[in-house]
């Protein structure tokens, strides 16, 4: 059944057309990914769907009584604005109907206890009936389990027991985003809309979110630049280009391939039609030159046929994308970096890490991965010399020249224009040279005179990257470089780094980026141990890392570098076996999740019956109580396995 339909909506701001004639429909279980370049109108489309923005033309229809939940990119600010209480309290507040019901039931209980001697009066009986009706609705709607559900989701989103007691005002922006996402997920609306939900999530939380959304039985709409995530959770893709939108079947990868094929077919048909039009026009011109009656009749007849032809529009040119090319000036020595019994601690608190041993050779593409808070960005700051080790040694090799990209783009001066910012680093560069370099990163025309302070996150990222590209350093150290970049820019960065002839050290949560770029992974596990894993197959880095970390976790192995003596065939056979093991584990997890959902539904039904129809039937109440005990025991077993 169609739950949402969009009918020829367009949106213009003055002469600027943002969206044009967008139409699509979604059924109850559809899972839509919305993709496109930064600024193409993806978030604007969500606003139109929600009715927060009125279209210039067209309409949006959502079925009556359909619940809608939305996670916006500025949800962190929504939470911060006048929000009080703890994380846990804010989470429970997602169920105001249960909180209100509990408050009223407490009021009624207190009154009836204080007036127990009036149990036969009309006032007492009226309140007793109100309490009974309210309690029945509370139980039937899931009031007995909503807190445990909230707690479970908070745990999966990275909030421990201590974190749940934190005041919301003390949370970071990333934590507020995760809390807002948790609140949306727990309500399970009929249509769940998520705008960049993977921001601020580590790999472990991402995997949980993907599994959760993959089993979400209602309509899902996701705006994201995370290609790996889109492929996991969506089955339809809406691609927005030049204000128009086209719906494809499949996740991002499948839709991108279909878009390429469709474009090739259309271009071929257009070329063939243009040839035919040219041939017909030449025939008509020739007949008219002969200028005899029958020739004029033939020309007019052929012209009528040509006029009736449904002519194809010229294919739109590909949207302009960033063009990057990194190169080193002077090569470094073979040994780029060596860590020996290396550790670091802040003046207060436990050590971030200690006893690390690893080395990096020239030309390697090293990706540092691990859960949030494990010390990835701290390690980067130690490598660039911003921090000093508190134990051991971290030595740079000969002739190492470092180019650094920080994830917050803090090295930009807000008071500069884009052009001035480039000149601040390269003062000898002529204006036409600077404009040409900036143009390859989509800063064209008057864009170069924009103040840095007004740039979007994506524009700031591109400006930092163009400065880095021109530096010609032989060692690039990048901290979350794909943040704020759209898919096309991420793919351009991947391609450029794949051709880079220097050394790359990178921190990233972008699994497709890691998978397509890394030659070796340095990964931290939950215990703070470091795993050094060479990549055996290009494009498979992330999957190999997941298989390796899961194997080590299952076997309780200490984290040691992989033996260098292993052949490529041995590495391949091992990774193949580990991938098969990972698939079996994933299948078992899926079965457990299904059983968990069924048992939780049964528990709700049993509690509703226990406090409803069976309240006065002691035999049936005993049977229900016994079954509840069995269900809860099995649920605890499942929770233990799935949370492990």
Number of C-alpha atoms within 10 A of each C-alpha: 8 13 18 18 17 18 15 16 20 22 23 13 8 6 6 8 13 18 24 18 15 21 18 15 15 20 15 15 17 19 26 26 29 25 25 22 20 19 12 18 21 23 18 16 22 21 16 18 20 17 13 10 13 16 19 14 13 16 18 19 15 18 11 7 7 11 13 17 19 21 21 21 15 13 19 21 15 14 18 16 10 8 13 13 14 18 24 21 16 19 22 20 15 19 17 10 13 21 15 12 17 16 12 15 20 13 13 17 15 12 14 18 11 10 13 11 10 13 13 9 10 10 12 18 14 11 17 18 11 15 19 15 12 16 19 19 16 19 21 18 16 19 20 16 14 17 18 11 16 20 20 16 22 24 17 17 21 19 20 12 12 8 17 20 14 16 16 22 16 12 17 12 16 13 20 23 26 24 27 24 23 22 22 20 21 20 17 16 17 19 24 22 24 22 21 16 23 23 18 18 20 19 19 15 19 19 15 15 21 19 17 16 18 15 13 17 14 16 21 27 23 25 24 21 30 25 19 17 23 25 19 15 24 23 21 23 28 24 22 20 17 17 18 17 20 13 19 19 14 19 23 29 14 15 20 15 11 15 16 11 12 12 14 13 12 16 17 12 13 17 15 12 16 15 12 13 15 12 12 17 16 12 16 20 15 14 20 18 12 11 13 11 11 12 16 18 14 16 22 15 12 16 17 11 11 16 9 8 11 8 12 13 9 11 12 10 7 8 11 11 16 19 16 20 17 23 20 19 12 13 19 21 15 14 17 22 18 16 18 16 13 18 21 22 15 11 8 6 7 9 14 16 20 19 15 19 18 17 14 20 17 20 19 17 23 26 27 25 28 22 19 17 11 19 19 22 21 15 20 21 17 14 20 14 11 10 14 15 17 14 16 16 17 22 14 18 17 13 15 20 20 18 19 21 21 17 18 14 17 11 11 18 15 14 13 17 19 28 20 19 22 23 17 15 13 14 12 9 13 11 12 9 10 19 20 14 20 23 17 17 21 18 21 14 10 8 16 20 14 16 17 21 14 12 16 13 14 16 19 20 23 24 23 21 21 21 20 18 19 18 19 19 23 26 27 25 23 21 24 17 25 25 20 20 21 19 19 17 22 22 18 16 22 20 17 18 21 16 11 19 18 22 25 26 22 26 23 23 26 23 19 21 23 27 22 18 26 27 22 21 25 21 23 21 17 13 10 18 16 25 25 21 21 20 24 18 16 11 17 19 25 22 18 24 24 16 21 19 18 17 16 15 15 9 9 9 10 11 18 13 14 12 10 7 7 9 11 12 10 12 15 15 12 15 21 14 12 19 18 13 15 18 13 12 13 13 12 13 16 16 11 18 18 12 15 20 12 11 17 17 12 15 22 19 15 22 21 23 18 23 16 18 12 18 12 11 11 11 9 15 19 13 13 18 14 11 15 19 12 11 18 14 12 15 19 12 13 17 15 10 11 14 10 6
